[in-house]
Amino acid sequence: MSLNIRPLLSALKRNPTGALLVALQVAITLAVLVNAAWIVHQRIEKIEQPAGINTRDTFVLVVSGSSNKFDIAAAESEDLSYLRGLAGVAAATVTNGIPLTGNGGDTGLYLHPGERGRLVEAADMSFDQQGLKTLGVSLLAGRNFRPDEIEPYTPGKQAPAAEVIVTQALARTLFPQGSALGKTVYGGTPKTIIGIVSNFMGPQLGTPPYDTVIYPTLPGQYGGYYLLVRTQPGKRDAVLHEAKHHIGAAHRYGVVQYTQTLASAKRQMHSANRNVAILLVIVTALMVAVCCLGIFGLTTFNVGSRTRQIGTHRALGARQRDVVTHFLVEGALVLAGGALLGSILALLIGNWLTAHYALPRLNLAYLLAGILALTGVGELAAWQPARRAALIPPSVATRTV
Protein backbone atom coordinates (compact mmCIF):
# COMPACT_ATOMS: atom_id res chain seq x y z
CA MET A 1 0.00 0.00 0.00
CA SER A 2 1.61 3.27 -1.10
CA LEU A 3 2.18 5.95 1.51
CA ASN A 4 3.44 8.68 -0.80
CA ILE A 5 2.45 12.14 0.34
CA ARG A 6 0.76 13.05 -2.95
CA PRO A 7 -1.96 10.35 -2.76
CA LEU A 8 -2.57 11.24 0.89
CA LEU A 9 -2.98 14.92 0.04
CA SER A 10 -5.31 14.00 -2.80
CA ALA A 11 -7.41 11.96 -0.37
CA LEU A 12 -7.64 14.94 2.00
CA LYS A 13 -8.66 17.22 -0.84
CA ARG A 14 -11.82 15.18 -1.28
CA ASN A 15 -12.97 16.58 2.08
CA PRO A 16 -10.96 19.80 2.45
CA THR A 17 -13.42 21.53 4.77
CA GLY A 18 -13.13 18.89 7.47
CA ALA A 19 -9.34 18.76 7.27
CA LEU A 20 -9.00 22.56 7.36
CA LEU A 21 -11.37 22.91 10.31
CA VAL A 22 -9.51 20.26 12.29
CA ALA A 23 -6.14 21.84 11.41
CA LEU A 24 -7.46 25.19 12.62
CA GLN A 25 -8.72 23.54 15.78
CA VAL A 26 -5.27 22.01 16.32
CA ALA A 27 -3.62 25.41 15.79
CA ILE A 28 -5.83 27.17 18.33
CA THR A 29 -5.47 24.34 20.83
CA LEU A 30 -1.68 24.33 20.47
CA ALA A 31 -1.45 28.11 20.95
CA VAL A 32 -3.62 27.96 24.07
CA LEU A 33 -1.90 24.83 25.41
CA VAL A 34 1.63 26.24 25.11
CA ASN A 35 0.89 29.66 26.60
CA ALA A 36 -1.34 28.23 29.32
CA ALA A 37 1.41 25.77 30.32
CA TRP A 38 3.91 28.65 30.42
CA ILE A 39 1.59 30.77 32.59
CA VAL A 40 0.95 27.81 34.91
CA HIS A 41 4.72 27.34 35.20
CA GLN A 42 5.14 30.99 36.24
CA ARG A 43 2.32 30.70 38.79
CA ILE A 44 3.79 27.53 40.29
CA GLU A 45 7.18 29.23 40.56
CA LYS A 46 5.56 32.05 42.52
CA ILE A 47 3.78 29.60 44.80
CA GLU A 48 7.03 27.75 45.48
CA GLN A 49 9.00 30.92 46.27
CA PRO A 50 10.11 30.74 49.91
CA ALA A 51 8.65 33.46 52.13
CA GLY A 52 11.96 33.76 53.95
CA ILE A 53 10.23 34.22 57.32
CA ASN A 54 8.78 31.98 59.98
CA THR A 55 5.14 31.81 58.88
CA ARG A 56 4.20 28.79 60.97
CA ASP A 57 4.69 30.39 64.40
CA THR A 58 3.99 34.06 63.63
CA PHE A 59 0.81 36.10 63.86
CA VAL A 60 -0.24 39.76 63.79
CA LEU A 61 -2.71 41.78 65.83
CA VAL A 62 -4.05 44.96 64.23
CA VAL A 63 -4.70 47.67 66.82
CA SER A 64 -6.40 50.98 66.05
CA GLY A 65 -7.84 53.85 68.02
CA SER A 66 -11.55 54.25 68.47
CA SER A 67 -11.20 57.96 69.24
CA ASN A 68 -8.61 60.73 69.05
CA LYS A 69 -7.89 60.20 72.75
CA PHE A 70 -6.03 56.99 71.97
CA ASP A 71 -2.38 57.42 73.02
CA ILE A 72 -0.64 55.36 70.34
CA ALA A 73 2.91 55.76 71.63
CA ALA A 74 1.97 54.66 75.15
CA ALA A 75 -0.17 51.78 73.83
CA GLU A 76 2.67 50.51 71.65
CA SER A 77 5.08 50.53 74.57
CA GLU A 78 2.57 48.82 76.85
CA ASP A 79 1.69 46.13 74.30
CA LEU A 80 5.33 45.33 73.55
CA SER A 81 6.19 45.02 77.25
CA TYR A 82 3.23 42.68 77.75
CA LEU A 83 3.94 40.51 74.71
CA ARG A 84 7.68 40.18 75.35
CA GLY A 85 6.94 39.00 78.87
CA LEU A 86 4.21 36.57 77.83
CA ALA A 87 5.01 32.86 78.16
CA GLY A 88 5.49 31.21 74.77
CA VAL A 89 6.55 34.40 72.94
CA ALA A 90 9.94 34.21 71.22
CA ALA A 91 9.98 37.82 69.95
CA ALA A 92 7.58 40.68 69.26
CA THR A 93 7.70 44.04 67.51
CA VAL A 94 5.40 46.78 66.29
CA THR A 95 5.41 47.47 62.58
CA ASN A 96 3.69 49.36 59.76
CA GLY A 97 2.79 46.43 57.49
CA ILE A 98 1.89 42.76 57.44
CA PRO A 99 4.24 40.56 55.39
CA LEU A 100 2.72 38.53 52.54
CA THR A 101 -0.57 40.43 52.51
CA GLY A 102 -0.11 43.52 50.35
CA ASN A 103 -1.09 45.48 53.47
CA GLY A 104 1.80 47.92 53.65
CA GLY A 105 3.70 50.57 51.78
CA ASP A 106 6.54 50.98 49.35
CA THR A 107 9.23 53.55 48.83
CA GLY A 108 11.47 54.89 46.09
CA LEU A 109 15.25 54.93 46.56
CA TYR A 110 17.85 56.79 44.51
CA LEU A 111 21.61 56.45 44.36
CA HIS A 112 22.29 60.18 44.10
CA PRO A 113 21.20 63.15 46.25
CA GLY A 114 18.36 65.30 45.07
CA GLU A 115 16.52 62.13 43.99
CA ARG A 116 18.55 61.82 40.82
CA GLY A 117 19.60 58.78 38.86
CA ARG A 118 17.94 55.38 38.73
CA LEU A 119 14.81 54.90 40.82
CA VAL A 120 14.51 51.60 42.70
CA GLU A 121 11.08 50.67 44.05
CA ALA A 122 11.06 48.63 47.25
CA ALA A 123 8.59 47.52 49.89
CA ASP A 124 9.21 49.15 53.25
CA MET A 125 8.79 48.03 56.84
CA SER A 126 9.55 49.80 60.09
CA PHE A 127 10.17 48.23 63.48
CA ASP A 128 12.54 48.19 66.44
CA GLN A 129 15.57 46.08 67.30
CA GLN A 130 13.44 42.91 67.74
CA GLY A 131 11.98 43.08 64.24
CA LEU A 132 14.56 40.82 62.59
CA LYS A 133 14.24 38.24 65.38
CA THR A 134 10.45 38.34 65.10
CA LEU A 135 10.55 37.71 61.37
CA GLY A 136 13.14 34.98 61.83
CA VAL A 137 15.52 36.42 59.22
CA SER A 138 19.30 36.29 59.42
CA LEU A 139 21.71 39.22 59.50
CA LEU A 140 24.20 38.55 56.69
CA ALA A 141 26.37 41.64 56.99
CA GLY A 142 26.58 44.76 59.15
CA ARG A 143 24.52 45.16 62.29
CA ASN A 144 21.01 45.42 63.66
CA PHE A 145 19.42 48.64 64.92
CA ARG A 146 20.48 49.83 68.38
CA PRO A 147 17.75 50.76 70.87
CA ASP A 148 18.86 54.41 70.77
CA GLU A 149 18.32 54.49 66.98
CA ILE A 150 14.64 53.56 67.19
CA GLU A 151 12.52 56.61 66.56
CA PRO A 152 9.32 56.36 68.67
CA TYR A 153 6.02 57.57 67.33
CA THR A 154 5.35 61.23 68.09
CA PRO A 155 1.98 62.66 67.00
CA GLY A 156 2.43 65.21 64.24
CA LYS A 157 6.18 64.68 64.02
CA GLN A 158 8.18 61.76 62.71
CA ALA A 159 11.93 62.23 62.31
CA PRO A 160 13.37 60.73 59.10
CA ALA A 161 15.53 57.65 59.55
CA ALA A 162 19.27 58.07 59.03
CA GLU A 163 20.03 54.34 59.00
CA VAL A 164 18.30 51.50 57.17
CA ILE A 165 18.63 47.76 56.75
CA VAL A 166 17.99 46.14 53.36
CA THR A 167 17.44 42.63 52.12
CA GLN A 168 20.16 40.90 50.13
CA ALA A 169 18.03 41.13 46.98
CA LEU A 170 17.57 44.90 47.36
CA ALA A 171 21.28 45.35 48.08
CA ARG A 172 22.12 43.67 44.78
CA THR A 173 19.48 45.70 42.95
CA LEU A 174 20.90 48.94 44.31
CA PHE A 175 24.60 48.08 43.99
CA PRO A 176 25.03 45.17 41.55
CA GLN A 177 28.76 45.76 41.18
CA GLY A 178 29.77 45.97 44.82
CA SER A 179 28.79 45.74 48.48
CA ALA A 180 25.86 47.88 49.63
CA LEU A 181 27.02 47.94 53.26
CA GLY A 182 27.92 51.46 54.36
CA LYS A 183 26.59 53.01 51.16
CA THR A 184 24.11 55.89 51.14
CA VAL A 185 20.77 55.91 49.36
CA TYR A 186 18.37 58.79 48.94
CA GLY A 187 14.63 59.12 49.25
CA GLY A 188 13.72 62.42 50.81
CA THR A 189 16.79 62.27 53.08
CA PRO A 190 20.14 60.43 52.97
CA LYS A 191 20.03 56.96 54.50
CA THR A 192 23.06 54.82 55.31
CA ILE A 193 22.77 51.06 54.86
CA ILE A 194 23.99 49.57 58.16
CA GLY A 195 22.86 45.99 57.65
CA ILE A 196 21.97 43.38 55.05
CA VAL A 197 19.58 40.55 55.92
CA SER A 198 18.47 37.35 54.23
CA ASN A 199 15.68 37.70 51.69
CA PHE A 200 12.09 37.73 52.87
CA MET A 201 8.77 38.77 51.38
CA GLY A 202 7.62 42.12 52.66
CA PRO A 203 4.10 43.55 52.86
CA GLN A 204 3.97 45.16 49.42
CA LEU A 205 3.37 42.48 46.77
CA GLY A 206 3.54 44.86 43.81
CA THR A 207 7.33 45.20 44.01
CA PRO A 208 9.93 42.45 43.39
CA PRO A 209 9.17 39.92 46.14
CA TYR A 210 12.40 40.26 48.11
CA ASP A 211 13.23 43.96 47.63
CA THR A 212 12.52 45.39 51.09
CA VAL A 213 13.99 48.27 53.07
CA ILE A 214 13.62 48.45 56.87
CA TYR A 215 13.44 51.68 58.89
CA PRO A 216 14.07 52.03 62.67
CA THR A 217 10.84 53.90 63.31
CA LEU A 218 7.65 52.96 65.12
CA PRO A 219 4.38 53.57 63.23
CA GLY A 220 1.20 55.26 64.32
CA GLN A 221 0.62 58.17 61.98
CA TYR A 222 -2.50 56.52 60.56
CA GLY A 223 -4.14 55.94 63.92
CA GLY A 224 -3.02 52.36 64.51
CA TYR A 225 -0.24 49.80 64.32
CA TYR A 226 0.47 46.13 63.74
CA LEU A 227 1.84 43.90 66.48
CA LEU A 228 3.95 41.15 64.94
CA VAL A 229 4.55 38.20 67.25
CA ARG A 230 6.62 35.02 66.82
CA THR A 231 5.94 32.27 69.32
CA GLN A 232 7.77 29.17 70.34
CA PRO A 233 6.90 26.14 68.16
CA GLY A 234 3.40 24.86 68.84
CA LYS A 235 2.38 27.84 71.00
CA ARG A 236 0.97 30.15 68.33
CA ASP A 237 -2.76 29.57 68.74
CA ALA A 238 -2.70 29.64 72.56
CA VAL A 239 -0.62 32.84 72.65
CA LEU A 240 -2.79 34.46 69.97
CA HIS A 241 -5.96 33.74 71.93
CA GLU A 242 -4.54 35.11 75.19
CA ALA A 243 -2.92 38.19 73.61
CA LYS A 244 -6.05 39.12 71.66
CA HIS A 245 -8.23 39.19 74.77
CA HIS A 246 -5.68 40.98 76.94
CA ILE A 247 -4.81 43.73 74.45
CA GLY A 248 -8.44 44.17 73.45
CA ALA A 249 -9.34 44.90 77.08
CA ALA A 250 -6.21 46.88 77.95
CA HIS A 251 -6.90 50.06 75.96
CA ARG A 252 -9.81 52.27 76.79
CA TYR A 253 -9.80 54.01 73.42
CA GLY A 254 -8.22 51.28 71.32
CA VAL A 255 -9.52 48.06 69.78
CA VAL A 256 -8.08 44.93 68.19
CA GLN A 257 -9.50 45.18 64.68
CA TYR A 258 -8.50 41.70 63.62
CA THR A 259 -5.81 39.05 63.92
CA GLN A 260 -4.13 36.92 61.28
CA THR A 261 -1.50 34.22 61.23
CA LEU A 262 1.21 34.52 58.61
CA ALA A 263 0.50 30.92 57.59
CA SER A 264 -3.02 32.05 56.66
CA ALA A 265 -1.63 35.13 54.91
CA LYS A 266 0.66 32.94 52.85
CA ARG A 267 -2.23 30.68 51.80
CA GLN A 268 -4.33 33.68 50.78
CA MET A 269 -1.42 35.23 48.89
CA HIS A 270 -1.01 32.09 46.80
CA SER A 271 -4.74 31.39 46.37
CA ALA A 272 -5.03 33.60 43.27
CA ASN A 273 -2.04 31.94 41.60
CA ARG A 274 -3.34 28.51 42.55
CA ASN A 275 -6.84 29.23 41.23
CA VAL A 276 -5.51 30.64 37.94
CA ALA A 277 -3.29 27.58 37.48
CA ILE A 278 -6.19 25.17 38.16
CA LEU A 279 -8.52 27.07 35.82
CA LEU A 280 -5.98 27.10 32.99
CA VAL A 281 -5.30 23.38 33.39
CA ILE A 282 -9.03 22.57 33.25
CA VAL A 283 -9.71 24.82 30.24
CA THR A 284 -6.68 23.53 28.36
CA ALA A 285 -7.56 19.91 29.10
CA LEU A 286 -11.08 20.50 27.75
CA MET A 287 -9.68 22.12 24.59
CA VAL A 288 -7.30 19.19 24.03
CA ALA A 289 -10.21 16.77 24.54
CA VAL A 290 -12.37 18.63 22.02
CA CYS A 291 -9.45 18.71 19.57
CA CYS A 292 -9.04 14.94 19.95
CA LEU A 293 -12.74 14.49 19.26
CA GLY A 294 -12.31 16.53 16.08
CA ILE A 295 -9.45 14.33 14.90
CA PHE A 296 -11.39 11.21 15.86
CA GLY A 297 -14.45 12.45 13.97
CA LEU A 298 -12.46 13.36 10.85
CA THR A 299 -10.74 9.97 10.75
CA THR A 300 -14.04 8.16 11.38
CA PHE A 301 -15.69 10.09 8.53
CA ASN A 302 -12.83 9.30 6.16
CA VAL A 303 -12.98 5.62 7.06
CA GLY A 304 -16.74 5.50 6.54
CA SER A 305 -16.57 7.27 3.18
CA ARG A 306 -13.78 5.06 1.84
CA THR A 307 -15.04 1.59 2.66
CA ARG A 308 -14.86 0.48 -1.00
CA GLN A 309 -11.38 1.94 -1.43
CA ILE A 310 -10.15 0.20 1.72
CA GLY A 311 -11.65 -3.10 0.55
CA THR A 312 -9.98 -2.76 -2.85
CA HIS A 313 -6.57 -2.17 -1.28
CA ARG A 314 -7.11 -5.11 1.06
CA ALA A 315 -8.02 -7.32 -1.90
CA LEU A 316 -4.82 -6.22 -3.68
CA GLY A 317 -2.72 -7.36 -0.73
CA ALA A 318 -2.62 -4.40 1.65
CA ARG A 319 -2.00 -5.56 5.19
CA GLN A 320 -3.92 -4.36 8.21
CA ARG A 321 -0.95 -2.35 9.43
CA ASP A 322 -0.75 -0.65 6.02
CA VAL A 323 -4.33 0.58 6.39
CA VAL A 324 -3.67 1.77 9.95
CA THR A 325 -0.48 3.54 8.86
CA HIS A 326 -2.29 5.23 5.98
CA PHE A 327 -4.86 6.89 8.24
CA LEU A 328 -2.32 7.73 10.93
CA VAL A 329 -0.07 9.47 8.40
CA GLU A 330 -3.10 11.23 6.97
CA GLY A 331 -3.93 12.46 10.48
CA ALA A 332 -0.29 13.46 10.98
CA LEU A 333 -0.49 15.71 7.92
CA VAL A 334 -3.49 17.51 9.38
CA LEU A 335 -1.68 17.77 12.71
CA ALA A 336 1.47 19.11 11.02
CA GLY A 337 -0.48 21.83 9.24
CA GLY A 338 -2.22 22.78 12.47
CA ALA A 339 1.06 22.68 14.40
CA LEU A 340 2.74 25.04 11.92
CA LEU A 341 -0.07 27.57 12.16
CA GLY A 342 -0.38 27.03 15.91
CA SER A 343 3.34 27.68 16.45
CA ILE A 344 3.06 31.07 14.78
CA LEU A 345 -0.09 31.85 16.76
CA ALA A 346 1.51 30.70 20.03
CA LEU A 347 4.52 32.98 19.51
CA LEU A 348 2.30 35.94 18.67
CA ILE A 349 0.19 35.39 21.80
CA GLY A 350 3.34 34.92 23.89
CA ASN A 351 4.80 38.20 22.66
CA TRP A 352 1.52 39.98 23.38
CA LEU A 353 1.45 38.61 26.94
CA THR A 354 5.06 39.71 27.45
CA ALA A 355 4.33 43.22 26.18
CA HIS A 356 1.08 43.78 28.09
CA TYR A 357 1.43 41.69 31.27
CA ALA A 358 5.22 41.57 31.81
CA LEU A 359 5.17 37.78 31.50
CA PRO A 360 8.61 36.31 30.73
CA ARG A 361 9.15 35.55 27.06
CA LEU A 362 7.75 32.18 26.03
CA ASN A 363 10.28 29.38 26.41
CA LEU A 364 10.59 27.60 23.06
CA ALA A 365 10.98 24.30 24.90
CA TYR A 366 7.33 24.62 25.88
CA LEU A 367 6.39 25.11 22.23
CA LEU A 368 8.29 21.97 21.21
CA ALA A 369 6.79 20.00 24.09
CA GLY A 370 3.31 21.23 23.15
CA ILE A 371 3.76 20.13 19.53
CA LEU A 372 4.93 16.68 20.58
CA ALA A 373 2.17 16.27 23.18
CA LEU A 374 -0.61 17.36 20.86
CA THR A 375 0.73 15.20 18.04
CA GLY A 376 0.84 12.21 20.37
CA VAL A 377 -2.71 12.55 21.65
CA GLY A 378 -3.93 13.40 18.15
CA GLU A 379 -2.48 10.21 16.75
CA LEU A 380 -4.00 8.24 19.60
CA ALA A 381 -7.38 9.77 18.74
CA ALA A 382 -6.98 8.60 15.11
CA TRP A 383 -5.79 5.12 16.13
CA GLN A 384 -9.18 3.59 16.99
CA PRO A 385 -11.02 4.45 13.74
CA ALA A 386 -7.87 3.56 11.76
CA ARG A 387 -7.76 0.20 13.50
CA ARG A 388 -11.46 -0.34 12.74
CA ALA A 389 -10.75 0.40 9.06
CA ALA A 390 -8.00 -2.20 9.02
CA LEU A 391 -10.44 -4.86 10.25
CA ILE A 392 -12.76 -4.47 7.23
CA PRO A 393 -12.48 -7.72 5.22
CA PRO A 394 -12.23 -7.43 1.41
CA SER A 395 -15.43 -9.45 0.87
CA VAL A 396 -17.54 -7.07 3.05
CA ALA A 397 -16.05 -4.04 1.34
CA THR A 398 -16.85 -5.47 -2.10
CA ARG A 399 -20.53 -6.04 -1.23
CA THR A 400 -20.90 -2.36 -0.33
CA VAL A 401 -20.44 -1.26 -3.97
WOQUITA-V724233 format. One record per pair of residues at least 24 apart in sequence whose C-alpha atoms are under 7 Angstrom apart, sorted by the first residue. I is the first residue (numbers start at 1). J is the second residue. If there is no record, write none. Layout:
BEGIN
i;j
I;J
I;J
END
This chain:
BEGIN
i;j
1;318
1;322
3;326
8;330
18;298
19;334
22;294
22;295
23;334
23;335
23;337
23;338
24;338
25;291
26;291
26;335
26;338
26;339
27;338
27;339
27;341
27;342
28;342
29;287
29;288
30;339
30;342
30;370
30;371
31;342
31;343
31;345
31;346
32;284
33;284
33;370
34;346
34;366
34;367
34;370
35;346
35;350
36;280
38;362
38;366
40;277
43;273
43;277
47;270
51;200
51;201
52;137
52;199
52;200
52;201
53;135
53;136
53;137
53;200
54;135
54;136
55;262
55;263
56;262
56;263
57;230
57;231
57;232
57;233
57;236
58;229
58;230
58;231
58;236
58;261
58;262
59;228
59;229
59;230
59;260
59;261
59;262
60;226
60;227
60;228
60;229
60;259
60;260
60;261
61;226
61;227
61;228
61;256
61;258
61;259
61;260
62;225
62;226
62;227
62;256
62;257
62;258
62;259
63;224
63;225
63;226
63;254
63;255
63;256
63;257
64;223
64;224
64;225
64;254
64;255
64;256
64;257
65;223
65;224
65;253
65;254
65;255
66;253
66;254
66;255
67;253
69;253
70;253
70;254
72;220
72;224
73;153
73;154
79;247
88;231
88;232
88;235
88;239
89;230
89;231
89;232
90;230
90;231
90;232
91;130
91;133
91;134
91;229
91;230
91;231
92;130
92;134
92;228
92;229
92;230
93;127
93;128
93;130
93;131
93;134
93;227
93;228
93;229
94;127
94;218
94;225
94;226
94;227
94;228
95;125
95;126
95;127
95;218
95;219
95;225
95;226
95;227
95;228
96;125
96;126
96;219
96;225
96;226
97;125
97;203
97;226
98;203
99;201
99;202
99;203
100;201
100;202
100;203
100;265
100;266
100;269
101;203
101;265
101;269
102;203
102;204
102;205
103;203
103;204
104;203
104;204
105;204
106;204
108;187
109;185
109;186
109;187
110;185
110;186
110;187
111;185
111;186
112;185
112;186
113;186
115;186
115;187
121;207
122;207
122;211
122;212
122;213
123;202
123;203
123;204
123;207
123;211
123;212
123;213
124;212
124;213
124;214
125;213
125;214
125;215
126;214
126;215
126;216
126;217
126;218
127;215
127;216
127;217
127;218
128;216
128;217
128;218
134;229
134;230
137;197
137;198
138;197
138;198
139;196
139;197
139;198
140;196
140;197
140;198
141;195
141;196
141;197
142;181
142;194
142;195
142;196
143;194
143;195
144;195
145;216
149;216
150;216
150;217
151;216
151;217
151;218
152;217
152;218
153;218
153;219
153;220
155;221
161;191
161;215
161;216
162;190
162;191
162;192
163;191
163;192
163;193
163;194
164;191
164;192
164;193
164;194
164;213
164;214
164;215
164;216
165;193
165;194
165;195
165;196
165;213
165;214
165;215
166;195
166;196
166;197
166;212
166;213
166;214
167;196
167;197
167;198
167;199
167;210
167;211
167;212
167;213
168;196
168;197
168;198
168;199
169;199
169;210
169;211
170;210
170;211
170;212
292;377
292;378
292;381
295;378
295;381
295;382
296;381
296;382
299;382
299;385
300;385
303;389
307;397
308;397
308;398
308;400
308;401
311;392
311;393
311;394
311;397
311;398
312;394
314;394
315;394
320;390
320;391
323;389
323;390
324;386
324;387
324;390
327;386
328;379
328;382
328;383
328;386
331;379
331;382
332;379
335;375
339;371
END
